Amino acid sequence: MAGVVRSAEERKTSWPEVVGMTAEEAKKVILKDMPEADIVVLPAGSVVTTEFRDNRVRIFIDTVADTPRIG
């Protein structure tokens, strides 16, 4: 709903519904709920900093999209 401001208690903090989507699809869903999100896409298992930022959402990707090959 446009123009609706959620309180801290109502604010969404996770998006299980995006599991299985591409990073771009997931970003769109997350940004609908949280337009101010700073979305960071990382390979699964990446080392990340431990400080908490209430506007950062990390998306971890763990699939290989195409065959790796020499060249």
C-alpha positions in Angstrom: 0.0 0.0 0.0 1.6 3.2 -1.1 2.1 5.9 1.5 1.7 3.4 4.4 4.4 3.8 7.1 4.9 0.7 9.2 6.0 0.8 12.8 9.1 -1.0 13.9 6.9 -3.8 15.2 5.2 -4.2 11.8 8.3 -3.8 9.7 9.2 -6.9 7.7 12.6 -8.4 8.5 12.8 -11.4 6.2 11.5 -12.6 2.9 11.2 -16.4 2.8 8.9 -16.1 -0.3 11.9 -15.1 -2.5 13.8 -18.4 -2.0 14.2 -19.9 -5.4 13.9 -16.6 -7.3 16.7 -14.9 -9.2 18.5 -12.1 -7.4 16.8 -9.5 -9.6 13.3 -11.0 -8.9 14.1 -11.1 -5.2 15.2 -7.5 -5.2 11.9 -6.3 -6.7 9.9 -8.1 -4.0 12.1 -6.8 -1.2 12.0 -3.2 -2.5 8.2 -3.3 -2.7 8.2 -3.9 1.1 11.2 -1.8 1.9 12.0 0.8 -0.7 15.0 2.2 1.4 16.7 -1.2 1.4 20.4 -1.4 0.5 20.4 -4.8 -1.2 23.7 -6.6 -1.4 24.0 -9.8 -3.5 26.7 -12.2 -2.5 27.8 -15.8 -3.2 26.6 -18.2 -0.6 29.2 -18.7 2.1 30.7 -15.2 1.7 32.5 -13.7 4.6 30.5 -10.6 5.8 30.9 -8.0 8.4 28.9 -8.5 11.7 27.7 -4.9 12.3 23.9 -4.5 12.1 22.5 -2.0 9.6 18.7 -1.8 9.6 18.5 -0.9 5.9 20.8 -3.6 4.5 19.4 -6.8 3.1 21.8 -9.5 2.0 20.8 -11.9 -0.7 23.0 -15.0 -0.9 23.2 -16.8 -4.2 24.4 -20.4 -4.5 23.7 -21.7 -8.0 25.9 -21.9 -11.0 24.0 -20.4 -14.0 26.1 -21.9 -16.8 28.8 -24.5 -17.3 32.2 -23.2 -16.1 34.8 -23.7 -18.8 38.4 -22.7 -19.6 38.8 -19.9 -22.0 
